[in-house]
Amino acid sequence: MAKLTPSPDRPGLHVSKPSPSEPATASAVCHCGASATAKGDAQVGALVAGWNANHGSAHSRGGAA
């Protein structure tokens, strides 16, 4: 299995929630150089929303960098 953690040479978003009783964790690295990590369901939800609005495929739609 390939390493799933994003890096500058492999940008992306990775979210993990090992079990329903454990907090979610996430890491993101964008090709524009932005990066972020989050722990806890609410913080991970905010990171995913920000990624979707401002990074990843949003760049091709004219989203913020």
ChimeraX commands (.cxc) that place a marker at each C-alpha (Angstrom):
marker #1 position 0.00,0.00,0.00 radius 0.5
marker #1 position 1.36,3.41,-0.93 radius 0.5
marker #1 position 2.01,6.00,1.74 radius 0.5
marker #1 position -1.12,8.15,1.97 radius 0.5
marker #1 position 0.27,11.23,3.72 radius 0.5
marker #1 position 0.38,14.20,1.33 radius 0.5
marker #1 position 3.71,15.88,0.65 radius 0.5
marker #1 position 4.96,18.72,-1.57 radius 0.5
marker #1 position 5.81,16.23,-4.31 radius 0.5
marker #1 position 2.48,14.40,-3.82 radius 0.5
marker #1 position -0.11,17.06,-2.87 radius 0.5
marker #1 position -3.51,16.06,-1.62 radius 0.5
marker #1 position -5.80,15.58,1.35 radius 0.5
marker #1 position -5.74,12.59,3.70 radius 0.5
marker #1 position -8.40,11.99,6.37 radius 0.5
marker #1 position -8.38,9.12,8.85 radius 0.5
marker #1 position -10.86,7.99,11.50 radius 0.5
marker #1 position -9.73,4.62,12.84 radius 0.5
marker #1 position -12.95,3.95,14.76 radius 0.5
marker #1 position -16.16,5.77,15.69 radius 0.5
marker #1 position -14.83,6.46,19.19 radius 0.5
marker #1 position -11.49,7.92,18.01 radius 0.5
marker #1 position -11.04,11.50,16.79 radius 0.5
marker #1 position -10.53,12.06,13.09 radius 0.5
marker #1 position -7.16,13.35,11.86 radius 0.5
marker #1 position -6.29,15.02,8.56 radius 0.5
marker #1 position -3.35,16.44,6.68 radius 0.5
marker #1 position -3.32,18.45,3.48 radius 0.5
marker #1 position -0.64,19.78,1.17 radius 0.5
marker #1 position -1.53,21.82,-1.90 radius 0.5
marker #1 position 0.58,22.29,-5.02 radius 0.5
marker #1 position 0.51,26.05,-4.24 radius 0.5
marker #1 position 2.58,25.39,-1.09 radius 0.5
marker #1 position -0.17,25.62,1.54 radius 0.5
marker #1 position -0.33,22.86,4.14 radius 0.5
marker #1 position -2.41,22.09,7.22 radius 0.5
marker #1 position -3.14,19.40,9.79 radius 0.5
marker #1 position -6.16,18.88,12.02 radius 0.5
marker #1 position -7.23,16.59,14.85 radius 0.5
marker #1 position -10.79,16.14,16.03 radius 0.5
marker #1 position -13.96,15.74,14.00 radius 0.5
marker #1 position -14.91,19.44,13.94 radius 0.5
marker #1 position -11.41,20.62,13.03 radius 0.5
marker #1 position -11.08,17.97,10.32 radius 0.5
marker #1 position -14.46,19.03,8.92 radius 0.5
marker #1 position -13.24,22.63,8.76 radius 0.5
marker #1 position -9.97,21.59,7.07 radius 0.5
marker #1 position -11.88,19.58,4.43 radius 0.5
marker #1 position -14.27,22.48,3.80 radius 0.5
marker #1 position -11.35,24.89,3.42 radius 0.5
marker #1 position -9.54,22.48,1.10 radius 0.5
marker #1 position -12.61,22.08,-1.09 radius 0.5
marker #1 position -13.20,25.85,-1.24 radius 0.5
marker #1 position -9.63,27.05,-1.70 radius 0.5
marker #1 position -7.25,24.28,-2.78 radius 0.5
marker #1 position -7.06,21.09,-4.76 radius 0.5
marker #1 position -9.42,21.25,-7.70 radius 0.5
marker #1 position -10.60,24.74,-6.60 radius 0.5
marker #1 position -7.44,26.19,-8.18 radius 0.5
marker #1 position -8.63,25.07,-11.61 radius 0.5
marker #1 position -11.99,26.79,-10.94 radius 0.5
marker #1 position -10.34,30.06,-9.95 radius 0.5
marker #1 position -10.51,29.52,-6.16 radius 0.5
marker #1 position -8.21,31.30,-3.71 radius 0.5
marker #1 position -4.62,30.14,-3.43 radius 0.5
marker link #1:1,2 radius 0.2
marker link #1:2,3 radius 0.2
marker link #1:3,4 radius 0.2
marker link #1:4,5 radius 0.2
marker link #1:5,6 radius 0.2
marker link #1:6,7 radius 0.2
marker link #1:7,8 radius 0.2
marker link #1:8,9 radius 0.2
marker link #1:9,10 radius 0.2
marker link #1:10,11 radius 0.2
marker link #1:11,12 radius 0.2
marker link #1:12,13 radius 0.2
marker link #1:13,14 radius 0.2
marker link #1:14,15 radius 0.2
marker link #1:15,16 radius 0.2
marker link #1:16,17 radius 0.2
marker link #1:17,18 radius 0.2
marker link #1:18,19 radius 0.2
marker link #1:19,20 radius 0.2
marker link #1:20,21 radius 0.2
marker link #1:21,22 radius 0.2
marker link #1:22,23 radius 0.2
marker link #1:23,24 radius 0.2
marker link #1:24,25 radius 0.2
marker link #1:25,26 radius 0.2
marker link #1:26,27 radius 0.2
marker link #1:27,28 radius 0.2
marker link #1:28,29 radius 0.2
marker link #1:29,30 radius 0.2
marker link #1:30,31 radius 0.2
marker link #1:31,32 radius 0.2
marker link #1:32,33 radius 0.2
marker link #1:33,34 radius 0.2
marker link #1:34,35 radius 0.2
marker link #1:35,36 radius 0.2
marker link #1:36,37 radius 0.2
marker link #1:37,38 radius 0.2
marker link #1:38,39 radius 0.2
marker link #1:39,40 radius 0.2
marker link #1:40,41 radius 0.2
marker link #1:41,42 radius 0.2
marker link #1:42,43 radius 0.2
marker link #1:43,44 radius 0.2
marker link #1:44,45 radius 0.2
marker link #1:45,46 radius 0.2
marker link #1:46,47 radius 0.2
marker link #1:47,48 radius 0.2
marker link #1:48,49 radius 0.2
marker link #1:49,50 radius 0.2
marker link #1:50,51 radius 0.2
marker link #1:51,52 radius 0.2
marker link #1:52,53 radius 0.2
marker link #1:53,54 radius 0.2
marker link #1:54,55 radius 0.2
marker link #1:55,56 radius 0.2
marker link #1:56,57 radius 0.2
marker link #1:57,58 radius 0.2
marker link #1:58,59 radius 0.2
marker link #1:59,60 radius 0.2
marker link #1:60,61 radius 0.2
marker link #1:61,62 radius 0.2
marker link #1:62,63 radius 0.2
marker link #1:63,64 radius 0.2
marker link #1:64,65 radius 0.2
view
